[in-house]
Amino acid sequence: MVLYKNAEFQQERCMKTMTSRERIQAAIDHKPVDRVPLDMTISYVAYNKLCDHMKWDSLRVNNASIWSVAFPAPEFYEKMSIDCIYVGLKPPPGTPLLRFGIDETYTNEFGQEYVKVVESSGAIAYELTNAPAKDFTLEDLKNWKLPDPLDDAIFEGLEEKCKQLYENTDKALVGYFGASIFSAPSFIRGMEQWFVDMYEDPDFTLLFMKRFHDYYTKMYSKALDLVGKYITFVRTDMDDFGSQQGPFISPAIFREQVKPYLKSFYDSIKAKFAQVNPLGRLMKHSCGDNSAFIDDYIEIGVDMLDPLQSTAGKMSREFLARYKGRIAFRGNIDTQKVLPYGTPTDVKNDVKDAIRHLASPSGFICGPVHHILGDVPPENIVAMRDAVLEYGQVKDGKLVNL
């Protein structure tokens, strides 16, 4: 089976000098790499279209996460020269696994209800329909019972899976354990009320964040005890602080209310990593314009920032380039216009420009800004991969094809 569409990339594969795991570790640590790494997550619709396009019939999937993200087999990552594989946890007892496309509704461990919708294209998605804590008082919040974050059922099979992937692939394993200290409370409370609370009832928001801080600190600590030795980096959370135009909250409120909990959580993860894997690193996720917070992320111990939405607010590549060497970057290829609506040439030019601005040549893991959705043509996904392999080549410490 042909992995690449031309002999040049076949040759690149033969000339590979680093494993994916070595390449990702080096990129995060701003050390020499043989090429810019590639990472991406992809919706099941886009994934199956890509498999059809590449004639990988045996790799098609019919399952996905609540966010419609596919769970590819390891062979897919090898074929696409993707350097990372994500590993996650199971829901706690009492919360079943989602039967994607079968379940008409789904309720998670925090009482959030999702309903299945079928889009005009035929794609399936699940939309959140409630805010379980919308009427909570401070006393209700104090008495709210969360699941046990240390229940063995949450971690069932995790160690075996990570060990198998570590020993049988060369990919960097990423802990994607779902923490959220800011965004989960905002959805459970209702976002509008959450922002009102931050200004009018900070005791409520502080307690809400503390409860999730304590919950996820325990969960991540146990996960890293089990598999930290296999993992290259963890995605610390799914908290978003940026919108398309600017930050969701003022820097002052962020530093007063949110930042202390993030710092405590990150400190705990770093300390646990240091016990089981001194090379373990932290990636902070936040969509939108995060320009006001990047110095704060660096200060509280973030090693890598994702997803670098350069079409949002002040997050231009020229702006982000100011931080080269201080924090690593992951993502940056535009999923709003270029990937879904551009040509393969447009995609290649976007990748080339991202690498030119953000790779030193280390310090950058190239990939899409968000999960690749079903409106992205498979030709553009291949073009993104090919462009990273072409323009990300490094020799003697320099990018050689720019």
Backbone hydrogen bonds in HBPLUS format (Angstrom, degrees):
<---DONOR---> <-ACCEPTOR-->    atom                        ^
c    i                          cat <-CA-CA->   ^        H-A-AA   ^      H-
h    n   atom  resd res      DA  || num        DHA   H-A  angle D-A-AA Bond
n    s   type  num  typ     dist DA aas  dist angle  dist       angle   num
A0010-GLN N   A0006-ASN O   3.39 MM   4  6.75 150.2  2.49 142.0 150.4     1
A0011-GLN N   A0007-ALA O   2.86 MM   4  6.09 155.3  1.92 151.7 157.8     2
A0012-GLU N   A0008-GLU O   2.97 MM   4  6.29 148.7  2.07 138.4 147.4     3
A0013-ARG N   A0009-PHE O   3.05 MM   4  6.24 151.4  2.14 140.6 146.8     4
A0014-CYS N   A0010-GLN O   3.22 MM   4  6.58 152.0  2.30 143.5 150.3     5
A0014-CYS N   A0011-GLN O   3.04 MM   3  5.09 115.0  2.48  95.8 111.3     6
A0015-MET N   A0011-GLN O   2.96 MM   4  6.24 142.8  2.10 147.7 158.9     7
A0016-LYS N   A0013-ARG O   3.31 MM   3  5.27 162.9  2.34 101.9 106.7     8
A0023-ARG N   A0019-THR O   2.88 MM   4  6.09 159.4  1.92 153.6 159.9     9
A0024-ILE N   A0020-SER O   2.92 MM   4  6.12 165.7  1.94 156.5 158.6    10
A0021-ARG N   A0170-ASP O   2.79 MM 149  5.81 135.6  1.98 176.4 169.1    11
A0025-GLN N   A0021-ARG O   3.10 MM   4  6.21 167.2  2.11 146.9 151.0    12
A0026-ALA N   A0022-GLU O   2.93 MM   4  6.03 162.7  1.96 147.9 153.1    13
A0027-ALA N   A0023-ARG O   2.90 MM   4  6.07 155.8  1.96 146.1 153.2    14
A0028-ILE N   A0024-ILE O   3.02 MM   4  6.25 167.1  2.03 157.3 159.1    15
A0029-ASP N   A0025-GLN O   3.07 MM   4  6.20 151.8  2.15 144.5 152.7    16
A0031-LYS N   A0026-ALA O   2.81 MM   5  4.75 174.1  1.81 148.1 147.5    17
A0030-HIS N   A0027-ALA O   3.22 MM   3  5.11 163.6  2.24 102.7 106.5    18
A0363-GLY N   A0027-ALA O   3.07 MM 336  4.57 123.7  2.40 109.1 122.3    19
A0394-VAL N   A0034-ASP O   2.97 MM 360  5.08 153.9  2.03 144.3 135.8    20
A0036-VAL N   A0392-GLY O   2.88 MM 356  4.65 142.5  2.02 117.0 128.9    21
A0366-CYS N   A0037-PRO O   2.95 MM 329  6.08 144.8  2.08 150.8 144.7    22
A0083-ASP N   A0038-LEU O   2.79 MM  45  5.66 174.4  1.79 162.4 163.5    23
A0039-ASP N   A0366-CYS O   2.92 MM 327  6.27 151.8  2.00 163.0 169.1    24
A0372-ILE N   A0041-THR O   3.00 MM 331  6.42 163.2  2.03 137.1 138.8    25
A0070-ALA N   A0042-ILE O   2.88 MM  28  6.04 166.0  1.89 154.6 157.5    26
A0043-SER N   A0372-ILE O   2.78 MM 329  5.83 176.4  1.78 157.7 158.2    27
A0047-TYR N   A0043-SER O   2.84 MM   4  5.98 158.6  1.89 154.6 162.0    28
A0044-TYR N   A0068-SER O   2.91 MM  24  6.10 151.3  2.00 156.9 159.7    29
A0048-ASN N   A0044-TYR O   2.96 MM   4  6.01 164.2  1.98 142.9 146.5    30
A0049-LYS N   A0045-VAL O   3.02 MM   4  6.24 155.5  2.09 149.1 156.2    31
A0050-LEU N   A0046-ALA O   2.95 MM   4  6.14 151.9  2.03 144.2 151.8    32
A0051-CYS N   A0047-TYR O   2.90 MM   4  6.25 157.6  1.95 150.6 157.0    33
A0052-ASP N   A0048-ASN O   2.93 MM   4  6.13 155.9  1.99 144.4 150.7    34
A0053-HIS N   A0049-LYS O   2.90 MM   4  6.11 157.9  1.95 145.1 151.6    35
A0054-MET N   A0050-LEU O   2.90 MM   4  6.10 155.5  1.96 153.1 159.1    36
A0055-LYS N   A0051-CYS O   2.86 MM   4  5.73 107.7  2.39 133.9 150.6    37
A0056-TRP N   A0051-CYS O   2.75 MM   5  4.73 164.8  1.77 144.8 147.5    38
A0055-LYS N   A0052-ASP O   3.15 MM   3  4.89 150.6  2.24  95.1 104.0    39
A0059-LEU N   A0056-TRP O   2.99 MM   3  5.62 160.6  2.03 121.3 127.6    40
A0060-ARG N   A0057-ASP O   3.39 MM   3  5.78 170.6  2.40 112.6 115.3    41
A0065-SER N   A0069-VAL O   2.97 MM   4  5.21 148.1  2.07 133.2 142.5    42
A0068-SER N   A0065-SER O   2.86 MM   3  5.00 154.3  1.92 117.3 117.5    43
A0076-PHE N   A0073-ALA O   2.97 MM   3  5.69 143.9  2.10 122.1 130.1    44
A0078-GLU N   A0074-PRO O   3.36 MM   4  6.75 153.7  2.43 150.2 157.2    45
A0079-LYS N   A0075-GLU O   3.00 MM   4  6.26 162.3  2.03 152.2 156.9    46
A0080-MET N   A0076-PHE O   2.99 MM   4  6.17 151.2  2.07 150.6 158.1    47
A0082-ILE N   A0077-TYR O   2.93 MM   5  4.88 146.2  2.05 146.5 151.3    48
A0081-SER N   A0078-GLU O   3.21 MM   3  5.06 162.3  2.24 102.0 107.2    49
A0172-ALA N   A0083-ASP O   2.97 MM  89  6.17 166.0  1.99 161.0 157.0    50
A0085-ILE N   A0172-ALA O   2.95 MM  87  6.29 153.5  2.03 158.5 161.6    51
A0174-VAL N   A0085-ILE O   2.90 MM  89  6.06 154.9  1.96 153.6 154.9    52
A0087-VAL N   A0174-VAL O   2.90 MM  87  6.06 161.6  1.94 172.4 168.1    53
A0176-TYR N   A0087-VAL O   2.86 MM  89  5.72 172.9  1.87 166.3 164.3    54
A0090-LYS N   A0154-ILE O   2.97 MM  64  4.66 174.0  1.97 145.5 144.0    55
A0095-THR N   A0092-PRO O   3.07 MM   3  5.81 153.1  2.15 144.4 147.7    56
A0102-ILE N   A0099-ARG O   2.92 MM   3  5.42 151.1  2.01 128.9 138.0    57
A0103-ASP N   A0099-ARG O   2.97 MM   4  5.56 168.9  1.99 157.3 159.4    58
A0116-LYS N   A0104-GLU O   2.79 MM  12  5.08 166.2  1.81 150.8 148.9    59
A0106-TYR N   A0114-TYR O   2.88 MM   8  5.08 148.5  1.98 141.6 145.1    60
A0114-TYR N   A0106-TYR O   2.72 MM   8  5.08 159.1  1.76 154.8 162.1    61
A0108-ASN N   A0112-GLN O   3.04 MM   4  5.54 153.9  2.11 149.7 153.3    62
A0111-GLY N   A0108-ASN O   3.11 MM   3  5.53 164.9  2.13 120.8 121.3    63
A0129-THR N   A0113-GLU O   2.85 MM  16  5.74 162.1  1.88 169.8 168.0    64
A0115-VAL N   A0127-GLU O   2.95 MM  12  5.43 152.8  2.02 141.2 146.6    65
A0127-GLU N   A0115-VAL O   2.99 MM  12  5.43 162.3  2.02 148.0 147.6    66
A0117-VAL N   A0125-ALA O   2.80 MM   8  5.39 163.5  1.83 158.2 158.9    67
A0125-ALA N   A0117-VAL O   2.96 MM   8  5.39 159.0  2.01 157.8 161.7    68
A0119-GLU N   A0123-ALA O   2.80 MM   4  5.30 161.6  1.83 167.3 165.6    69
A0122-GLY N   A0119-GLU O   2.78 MM   3  5.22 158.1  1.82 116.6 124.3    70
A0134-LYS N   A0131-ALA O   3.04 MM   3  5.45 156.2  2.09 131.7 129.0    71
A0133-ALA N   A0188-ILE O   2.76 MM  55  5.48 158.6  1.80 146.2 147.8    72
A0136-PHE N   A0133-ALA O   3.13 MM   3  5.09 168.0  2.15 108.8 112.3    73
A0141-LEU N   A0137-THR O   3.00 MM   4  6.31 157.3  2.05 151.4 157.1    74
A0142-LYS N   A0138-LEU O   3.03 MM   4  6.32 151.3  2.11 144.4 152.1    75
A0143-ASN N   A0139-GLU O   3.11 MM   4  6.36 146.9  2.22 145.0 153.2    76
A0144-TRP N   A0140-ASP O   2.93 MM   4  5.97 113.3  2.39 141.6 158.5    77
A0144-TRP N   A0141-LEU O   3.35 MM   3  5.08 152.9  2.43  94.9 102.6    78
A0151-ASP N   A0148-ASP O   3.30 MM   3  5.57 170.4  2.31 115.2 115.8    79
A0154-ILE N   A0151-ASP O   3.08 MM   3  5.85 150.4  2.17 122.1 128.4    80
A0155-PHE N   A0152-ASP O   3.07 MM   3  5.46 137.2  2.26 107.8 118.7    81
A0156-GLU N   A0153-ALA O   3.41 MM   3  5.06 167.2  2.43  97.4 100.8    82
A0158-LEU N   A0155-PHE O   3.08 MM   3  5.44 163.9  2.11 127.4 131.7    83
A0161-LYS N   A0157-GLY O   3.00 MM   4  6.08 161.0  2.04 150.7 156.1    84
A0162-CYS N   A0158-LEU O   2.97 MM   4  6.16 171.1  1.97 157.8 159.8    85
A0163-LYS N   A0159-GLU O   2.97 MM   4  6.04 161.4  2.01 147.9 153.5    86
A0164-GLN N   A0160-GLU O   2.99 MM   4  6.13 160.2  2.03 146.8 152.1    87
A0165-LEU N   A0161-LYS O   2.95 MM   4  6.21 164.4  1.98 154.4 158.4    88
A0166-TYR N   A0162-CYS O   2.83 MM   4  5.89 158.1  1.88 148.6 155.4    89
A0167-GLU N   A0163-LYS O   2.98 MM   4  6.07 156.2  2.03 146.7 152.5    90
A0168-ASN N   A0164-GLN O   2.93 MM   4  5.87 141.6  2.08 143.7 153.7    91
A0169-THR N   A0165-LEU O   2.99 MM   4  5.47 128.1  2.27 140.2 143.4    92
A0232-THR N   A0173-LEU O   2.91 MM  59  5.67 156.5  1.97 149.7 155.9    93
A0175-GLY N   A0233-PHE O   3.05 MM  58  6.46 150.8  2.14 139.7 146.9    94
A0235-ARG N   A0175-GLY O   2.86 MM  60  6.08 162.5  1.89 157.4 160.7    95
A0238-MET N   A0179-ALA O   2.91 MM  59  6.36 132.3  2.14 154.9 166.2    96
A0186-SER N   A0182-PHE O   3.26 MM   4  6.43 149.1  2.36 139.3 148.2    97
A0186-SER N   A0183-SER O   3.03 MM   3  4.95 113.7  2.49  92.9 109.7    98
A0187-PHE N   A0183-SER O   3.02 MM   4  6.33 150.4  2.11 155.8 162.5    99
A0188-ILE N   A0184-ALA O   2.96 MM   4  6.12 162.5  1.99 157.9 163.4   100
A0189-ARG N   A0185-PRO O   2.87 MM   4  5.83 151.7  1.95 145.7 152.4   101
A0190-GLY N   A0186-SER O   2.89 MM   4  5.58 139.0  2.06 127.6 139.6   102
A0194-TRP N   A0190-GLY O   2.86 MM   4  5.99 152.7  1.94 156.0 165.0   103
A0195-PHE N   A0191-MET O   3.03 MM   4  6.31 158.3  2.08 157.3 159.8   104
A0196-VAL N   A0192-GLU O   3.16 MM   4  6.47 152.2  2.24 143.3 151.3   105
A0197-ASP N   A0193-GLN O   2.77 MM   4  6.03 158.0  1.82 150.8 157.3   106
A0198-MET N   A0194-TRP O   3.04 MM   4  6.34 148.0  2.15 144.4 152.3   107
A0199-TYR N   A0196-VAL O   3.11 MM   3  5.53 137.4  2.30 107.3 118.0   108
A0200-GLU N   A0196-VAL O   2.81 MM   4  5.96 163.2  1.84 158.6 164.5   109
A0201-ASP N   A0197-ASP O   2.66 MM   4  4.59 151.9  1.73 126.5 134.4   110
A0204-PHE N   A0201-ASP O   2.92 MM   3  5.57 135.1  2.12 117.8 128.3   111
A0205-THR N   A0201-ASP O   3.42 MM   4  6.91 156.9  2.48 148.3 153.7   112
A0206-LEU N   A0202-PRO O   2.84 MM   4  5.87 162.1  1.88 152.1 157.4   113
A0207-LEU N   A0203-ASP O   3.13 MM   4  6.17 156.0  2.19 136.7 142.9   114
A0208-PHE N   A0204-PHE O   2.94 MM   4  6.16 159.7  1.98 150.5 156.8   115
A0209-MET N   A0205-THR O   2.94 MM   4  6.12 167.8  1.95 151.8 154.3   116
A0210-LYS N   A0206-LEU O   2.89 MM   4  6.04 150.2  1.98 141.4 150.6   117
A0211-ARG N   A0207-LEU O   2.92 MM   4  6.15 155.9  1.98 151.0 156.2   118
A0212-PHE N   A0208-PHE O   3.25 MM   4  6.62 158.0  2.31 148.2 153.2   119
A0213-HIS N   A0209-MET O   2.75 MM   4  5.91 151.2  1.83 148.3 157.9   120
A0214-ASP N   A0210-LYS O   2.88 MM   4  6.06 167.5  1.90 154.4 156.2   121
A0215-TYR N   A0211-ARG O   3.03 MM   4  6.15 156.4  2.09 139.8 147.0   122
A0216-TYR N   A0212-PHE O   2.95 MM   4  6.00 175.0  1.96 150.8 152.1   123
A0217-THR N   A0213-HIS O   2.93 MM   4  5.91 147.9  2.03 145.4 154.8   124
A0218-LYS N   A0214-ASP O   3.28 MM   4  6.38 161.5  2.32 143.4 146.8   125
A0219-MET N   A0215-TYR O   3.18 MM   4  6.44 159.6  2.22 142.6 148.7   126
A0220-TYR N   A0216-TYR O   2.87 MM   4  5.86 174.0  1.88 150.4 152.4   127
A0221-SER N   A0217-THR O   3.05 MM   4  6.01 153.0  2.12 138.1 146.1   128
A0222-LYS N   A0218-LYS O   3.11 MM   4  6.36 158.9  2.16 149.1 153.2   129
A0223-ALA N   A0219-MET O   2.97 MM   4  6.21 162.9  1.99 150.6 156.1   130
A0224-LEU N   A0220-TYR O   2.86 MM   4  5.99 164.6  1.88 153.9 157.3   131
A0225-ASP N   A0221-SER O   2.98 MM   4  6.14 145.7  2.10 138.9 148.8   132
A0226-LEU N   A0222-LYS O   3.06 MM   4  6.33 149.1  2.16 146.4 153.8   133
A0226-LEU N   A0223-ALA O   3.12 MM   3  5.19 120.3  2.49  93.8 108.1   134
A0227-VAL N   A0223-ALA O   2.87 MM   4  6.12 161.9  1.90 154.9 160.0   135
A0228-GLY N   A0224-LEU O   2.79 MM   4  4.05 145.4  1.91 116.9 120.7   136
A0230-TYR N   A0227-VAL O   2.88 MM   3  5.49 155.0  1.94 119.9 127.6   137
A0231-ILE N   A0228-GLY O   3.27 MM   3  5.16 143.2  2.41  97.4 107.3   138
A0281-ARG N   A0232-THR O   3.11 MM  49  6.43 151.7  2.20 137.1 145.7   139
A0234-VAL N   A0281-ARG O   3.02 MM  47  6.55 149.3  2.11 154.6 159.2   140
A0283-MET N   A0234-VAL O   2.85 MM  49  6.00 160.8  1.89 171.5 166.8   141
A0236-THR N   A0283-MET O   2.88 MM  47  5.88 158.6  1.93 153.8 161.1   142
A0248-PHE N   A0241-PHE O   2.83 MM   7  5.42 164.7  1.86 133.7 136.9   143
A0243-SER N   A0246-GLY O   2.66 MM   3  5.25 165.9  1.68 155.3 160.5   144
A0289-ASP N   A0243-SER O   2.90 MM  46  5.70 152.6  1.98 147.2 149.8   145
A0313-GLY N   A0244-GLN O   2.95 MM  69  6.09 128.5  2.22 162.6 151.6   146
A0254-PHE N   A0250-SER O   2.95 MM   4  6.23 165.5  1.97 157.6 162.3   147
A0255-ARG N   A0251-PRO O   2.89 MM   4  6.04 163.1  1.92 148.8 152.5   148
A0256-GLU N   A0252-ALA O   2.93 MM   4  6.05 146.3  2.05 142.9 152.8   149
A0257-GLN N   A0253-ILE O   2.85 MM   4  5.75 172.7  1.85 154.5 156.9   150
A0258-VAL N   A0254-PHE O   2.99 MM   4  4.95 126.9  2.28 119.1 134.6   151
A0259-LYS N   A0254-PHE O   2.78 MM   5  5.86 170.8  1.79 164.6 164.7   152
A0261-TYR N   A0258-VAL O   3.03 MM   3  5.67 126.0  2.33 118.5 130.8   153
A0262-LEU N   A0258-VAL O   3.14 MM   4  6.43 161.1  2.18 153.2 159.0   154
A0263-LYS N   A0259-LYS O   2.85 MM   4  6.01 169.6  1.86 162.2 164.5   155
A0264-SER N   A0260-PRO O   3.07 MM   4  6.19 161.5  2.10 141.5 146.5   156
A0265-PHE N   A0261-TYR O   2.94 MM   4  6.09 160.3  1.98 147.9 153.5   157
A0266-TYR N   A0262-LEU O   2.81 MM   4  6.02 170.0  1.82 160.7 163.1   158
A0267-ASP N   A0263-LYS O   2.82 MM   4  5.92 159.5  1.86 150.5 156.7   159
A0268-SER N   A0264-SER O   3.07 MM   4  6.24 151.7  2.15 140.9 147.9   160
A0269-ILE N   A0265-PHE O   3.04 MM   4  6.39 157.1  2.10 150.0 156.0   161
A0270-LYS N   A0266-TYR O   2.87 MM   4  6.08 169.0  1.88 156.8 159.8   162
A0271-ALA N   A0267-ASP O   2.94 MM   4  6.06 157.3  1.99 144.8 151.3   163
A0272-LYS N   A0268-SER O   3.00 MM   4  6.21 157.9  2.05 146.4 152.2   164
A0273-PHE N   A0269-ILE O   2.82 MM   4  6.05 166.6  1.83 156.5 160.6   165
A0274-ALA N   A0270-LYS O   2.87 MM   4  6.03 158.3  1.92 148.3 154.2   166
A0275-GLN N   A0272-LYS O   3.04 MM   3  5.25 133.2  2.27 101.2 113.8   167
A0276-VAL N   A0272-LYS O   3.32 MM   4  6.72 149.7  2.42 149.4 156.7   168
A0276-VAL N   A0273-PHE O   3.05 MM   3  5.34 120.4  2.42 103.3 117.5   169
A0277-ASN N   A0273-PHE O   2.53 MM   4  5.14 161.1  1.57 164.8 166.6   170
A0280-GLY N   A0277-ASN O   2.93 MM   3  5.50 170.6  1.94 126.2 128.9   171
A0303-ASP N   A0282-LEU O   3.03 MM  21  5.29 142.4  2.18 135.4 147.0   172
A0304-MET N   A0282-LEU O   3.09 MM  22  6.42 135.8  2.29 151.5 156.9   173
A0284-LYS N   A0304-MET O   2.78 MM  20  6.21 154.5  1.84 172.2 171.2   174
A0306-ASP N   A0284-LYS O   2.89 MM  22  6.07 151.9  1.97 167.5 166.8   175
A0286-SER N   A0306-ASP O   2.84 MM  20  6.31 146.8  1.95 144.9 155.6   176
A0293-PHE N   A0290-ASN O   2.90 MM   3  5.46 158.1  1.95 120.9 128.0   177
A0296-ASP N   A0293-PHE O   2.92 MM   3  5.13 118.3  2.31 102.2 118.4   178
A0297-TYR N   A0293-PHE O   2.90 MM   4  6.27 154.9  1.96 156.7 164.8   179
A0298-ILE N   A0294-ILE O   3.01 MM   4  6.31 162.3  2.05 155.1 158.8   180
A0299-GLU N   A0295-ASP O   3.00 MM   4  6.17 157.2  2.05 142.9 149.5   181
A0300-ILE N   A0296-ASP O   3.00 MM   4  6.26 147.9  2.10 152.3 159.6   182
A0302-VAL N   A0297-TYR O   3.01 MM   5  5.39 166.5  2.02 154.1 149.9   183
A0301-GLY N   A0298-ILE O   3.21 MM   3  5.38 164.8  2.24 107.8 111.2   184
A0328-ALA N   A0303-ASP O   2.94 MM  25  6.13 169.7  1.95 151.2 149.2   185
A0305-LEU N   A0328-ALA O   2.91 MM  23  6.34 156.8  1.97 151.7 151.5   186
A0330-ARG N   A0305-LEU O   2.98 MM  25  6.11 137.9  2.16 167.5 160.2   187
A0332-ASN N   A0307-PRO O   2.93 MM  25  5.94 143.1  2.07 166.1 158.1   188
A0310-SER N   A0308-LEU O   3.00 MM   2  5.78 116.4  2.42 113.8  97.3   189
A0312-ALA N   A0309-GLN O   3.01 MM   3  5.67 161.9  2.04 124.8 127.7   190
A0315-MET N   A0312-ALA O   3.00 MM   3  5.81 165.6  2.02 152.0 154.5   191
A0320-LEU N   A0316-SER O   2.94 MM   4  6.28 167.1  1.96 155.5 158.3   192
A0321-ALA N   A0317-ARG O   2.93 MM   4  5.96 150.2  2.02 142.7 150.3   193
A0322-ARG N   A0319-PHE O   3.12 MM   3  5.71 156.0  2.18 113.6 120.5   194
A0323-TYR N   A0320-LEU O   2.86 MM   3  5.69 163.2  1.89 125.8 131.0   195
A0324-LYS N   A0321-ALA O   3.21 MM   3  5.31 169.7  2.22 108.9 111.4   196
A0326-ARG N   A0323-TYR O   2.95 MM   3  5.44 161.1  1.98 135.3 140.8   197
A0329-PHE N   A0363-GLY O   2.89 MM  34  6.19 160.4  1.93 145.1 150.2   198
A0365-ILE N   A0329-PHE O   2.78 MM  36  6.13 155.7  1.84 146.7 154.9   199
A0331-GLY N   A0365-ILE O   2.90 MM  34  6.40 153.9  1.97 160.9 169.6   200
A0367-GLY N   A0331-GLY O   3.28 MM  36  4.18 142.9  2.43 113.8 108.2   201
A0333-ILE N   A0367-GLY O   2.94 MM  34  5.75 162.1  1.97 156.3 153.2   202
A0369-VAL N   A0333-ILE O   2.85 MM  36  5.41 142.7  1.98 156.4 145.1   203
A0339-LEU N   A0334-ASP O   3.06 MM   5  6.16 160.4  2.10 153.6 159.9   204
A0341-TYR N   A0337-LYS O   2.86 MM   4  5.39 150.7  1.94 143.0 152.3   205
A0342-GLY N   A0338-VAL O   2.79 MM   4  4.51 141.6  1.93 125.2 132.2   206
A0346-ASP N   A0343-THR O   2.97 MM   3  4.99 115.8  2.39  97.8 113.6   207
A0347-VAL N   A0343-THR O   2.99 MM   4  6.37 157.4  2.04 155.3 161.5   208
A0348-LYS N   A0344-PRO O   2.96 MM   4  6.21 163.3  1.99 148.2 152.3   209
A0349-ASN N   A0345-THR O   2.96 MM   4  6.18 157.0  2.02 148.4 154.5   210
A0350-ASP N   A0346-ASP O   2.94 MM   4  6.20 149.1  2.04 146.2 154.9   211
A0351-VAL N   A0347-VAL O   2.94 MM   4  6.24 161.3  1.98 157.1 161.6   212
A0352-LYS N   A0348-LYS O   2.91 MM   4  6.09 162.4  1.94 148.2 153.6   213
A0353-ASP N   A0349-ASN O   2.96 MM   4  6.11 157.6  2.01 143.9 149.4   214
A0354-ALA N   A0350-ASP O   2.95 MM   4  6.16 156.2  2.01 146.7 153.4   215
A0355-ILE N   A0351-VAL O   2.94 MM   4  6.18 167.7  1.96 158.7 161.2   216
A0356-ARG N   A0352-LYS O   2.97 MM   4  6.13 159.1  2.02 145.4 151.8   217
A0357-HIS N   A0353-ASP O   3.10 MM   4  6.29 152.2  2.18 145.2 151.3   218
A0358-LEU N   A0354-ALA O   2.87 MM   4  5.86 163.0  1.90 156.7 161.8   219
A0359-ALA N   A0355-ILE O   3.07 MM   4  5.13 159.3  2.11 133.3 136.7   220
A0360-SER N   A0362-SER O   2.79 MM   2  4.75 166.5  1.80 136.5 140.8   221
A0376-VAL N   A0373-LEU O   3.12 MM   3  5.95 164.6  2.15 127.5 129.3   222
A0380-ASN N   A0377-PRO O   2.92 MM   3  5.43 136.4  2.12 111.2 122.5   223
A0381-ILE N   A0377-PRO O   3.35 MM   4  6.85 143.9  2.49 144.4 154.5   224
A0381-ILE N   A0378-PRO O   3.11 MM   3  5.05 123.1  2.45  94.2 108.7   225
A0382-VAL N   A0378-PRO O   3.02 MM   4  6.32 165.8  2.04 157.6 160.1   226
A0383-ALA N   A0379-GLU O   2.94 MM   4  6.09 149.6  2.03 135.4 144.7   227
A0384-MET N   A0380-ASN O   2.96 MM   4  6.12 148.6  2.06 138.0 145.1   228
A0385-ARG N   A0381-ILE O   3.06 MM   4  6.40 164.8  2.08 151.6 154.8   229
A0386-ASP N   A0382-VAL O   2.81 MM   4  6.04 170.0  1.82 158.2 161.0   230
A0387-ALA N   A0383-ALA O   2.88 MM   4  5.94 154.0  1.95 143.4 150.5   231
A0388-VAL N   A0384-MET O   3.06 MM   4  6.31 155.5  2.12 150.4 156.1   232
A0389-LEU N   A0385-ARG O   3.08 MM   4  6.39 162.6  2.11 152.9 157.6   233
A0390-GLU N   A0386-ASP O   2.89 MM   4  6.09 142.4  2.04 142.4 153.3   234
A0391-TYR N   A0387-ALA O   2.75 MM   4  5.69 158.0  1.79 152.5 156.7   235
A0392-GLY N   A0388-VAL O   2.88 MM   4  5.04 134.8  2.09 127.5 137.4   236
A0400-VAL N   A0393-GLN O   3.09 MM   7  6.04 156.5  2.15 144.4 151.7   237
A0395-LYS N   A0398-LYS O   2.88 MM   3  5.37 158.3  1.92 152.0 154.8   238
A0398-LYS N   A0395-LYS O   3.02 MM   3  5.37 151.5  2.10 109.7 118.3   239
